[in-house]
Amino acid sequence: MKRGLGLAVMMMVLPAFTGGCTTAIKEGVGAATGAKGSVTVIRALSPDEKARPLAGYQRFELGKLDDRMNGQGPAGLWGKVAERLPGQLRSKGIPDRASGKTAVINGTLLHYEGSGAMGLALGPTEFAVARVELADKASGKVLGVANCVGRTNERVNMGLDKKAEGLAKAIAEWIDQNYPTEGRTNE
């Protein structure tokens, strides 16, 4: 009887210990990788999936960010995206010349979700969703539209800075998907 009781207790306690280990591993990986970014294309830059329509562009700059949340979006989000985007583009070899053909990145903040106390209890999930347009600076013509999401799922990645990092990653990924291999920098 004691053996059966010991086995039952172990079966109940073991998941608690392994859950803690899993959380520690997840938090460690999260600290190393940072926020996540994902992109969903709404209007493609080109109808041809193999085309690289951003080939002629030498510069990508942030334009304006509108807030569709009736002022409920956090102040400073776009400024923090602006701080992180150049590094994300540089890591992919996308040029950022002082002059040349320029694409402007404009955005509209659609949703911003901090985790709050309930999120901490259930597991932190924070995200920011922006509708992003790439437009030719000279003509003003919109080249394409996508929804970009910056999100975090670890306590070590909570906060405005990390969601801005995730948005910057998503925007850079979208540009990367449409930029040719030739013409990239090796910095």
N, C-alpha and C positions, 0 to 999 in steps of 0.2 A: 504494500500500500504506500509506504514512504517513497519508494522508487517512482511510482506513478505520479505522486504529488510533486516530487522534485522535478520530474520531466515536464509536468504541466507548468510549473512555475518558470522553468527555464524557457519554455516555448513562449511564455508571455513576456519575459524580461529581455530575451535576445533581440527582438525587433526594436526595442527602445534603444539598446546600445548601438545596433547597426544603423538605426535612423540618425543618431547623433554623429556617427562617423560619416555617413553620407552627407549630412548637412555641413560638416567641417570640410569635407572634400569639395563640395559644391561652392562653399564660400571661398576656399582657397583658389579654385579655378576662376571664380568670378573676380577675385582681386587681381589675378594675373591678366585676364582678358578684358576686363572693363565692361562697359555697357554694350548692349547688342543693338544693331541697327538692321532694319529690314525695309525693303522697298517693294511697292506694288505699282506697276506701271498702269496709268489710266489712259494716257494717249502717248503712244510710242514716238520716239524721236524719228523713226524711220519705219516704213512698212516692211522693209527687208531686214530680217533678224541678223543677217550676216554683215550688213552695212555698218559702218562706223561713222555716223553723221557728225560727230564732234571733231573730226580729223583736222579741220582748219582752225580750231580754236586754240589760242595760246594762253588764255587767261580766263579764270572763273571767279566771279566776285559776287558777294551777297548783296542783294537789293533790300527790299523791305519785307517785313513780316507783319501781317495783319493778324489780329486776334479776333476770332469768331466766337469767343467764349464770353462775350459781353464784359470784357475787362477782368475776367476771372483767371486768365492765364498769368503765369508768373512773369514779373518784370525782369528783364535781363536775359531771357532765354535765347533770343536771337544773337545777342552780343556774345554769349558763351559758345553758341554754335560757330560764330565768326572766329572765335579764338581757336577752335579745334579743327575746323574744316581744312585750313591749309596743310596741317600735319597729316590729316587723313589722305588728302590728294597727293601730297608728296610721297607718302608711303606706297602709293600705287604707281608712281612715276608720271603723274599727270602734271604737265608744265604749268607754271604760274609766272609768266613773264611780266615785265613791267609794262609792256605795251603789246599790241597785236590784237587780232580778232578776239572779242570778249563775249562770253556768255554770262548773263546775269541770272542769279538764282533768287527767285522771289518765293515767299511762302505765306501760307495762311494756317495759323494754329487752329486745328479743329477740336482737339481734346487734349487735356493734360490731367493726369491722374497720379497723385501722390499716394503713398500707402497708408499713412495715418496709423492710428493705434490698432485698428482691426487688421490692417495689412501686416503689421508686425506680428500679430498673434497667429494669423493664418499662413504667413509666409509673404515676404515683401514682393509685390509686383507693382512697379511704377512704370508709367509710359507717357510719352508725348507723341501726338499724331499731327502731322502737318501735310497739307496739300502743297506740293512744290512744283513750280514752273521753271523751266529753263528757257530763257529768251535771248535772242540775239540783241546785243546792246545797241548796235548801230541802227537796226531797223525796228526794234521793239517786237518783232515777230516771235510768238511763243513757239518754241521748238518741240516741247513735249511736257507732259504733266504726269506726276506720280504722287502717291501717298508714301511718305517716309515716316517710319516709326522708330523712336528711340525708347528702349525699354531696359529695365533692370529686374532681376529676380533674386538678387542676393543682398543681404544687409550691408555688405561692404560697398555696394554700388548704389546706395540710395542717394537721392538728392538731385537738385537742379543741374549741377555740373555733369553728372553721369547721364542724365537724360539728354542733355545737349550733346554730349559725346556720342551717344547712340544715334541722334539725328544726323550729326556730322558724318558718322560712318555710313548711314543709309544713303545720304546725298552723294558721298564719294563713291559708293558702290554703283549707284545709278550712272554716274558719269563714267566710271571705269568700264561698265558694260558696253558703253557706246563710244569709247575712245580707242583708236587703233594702237597696235603694238608699236609700230614705227612712230617716231616723234615723242616718245616718252623720255623722261629724264632718268639718269642713273644715279641721282644723288642719294 
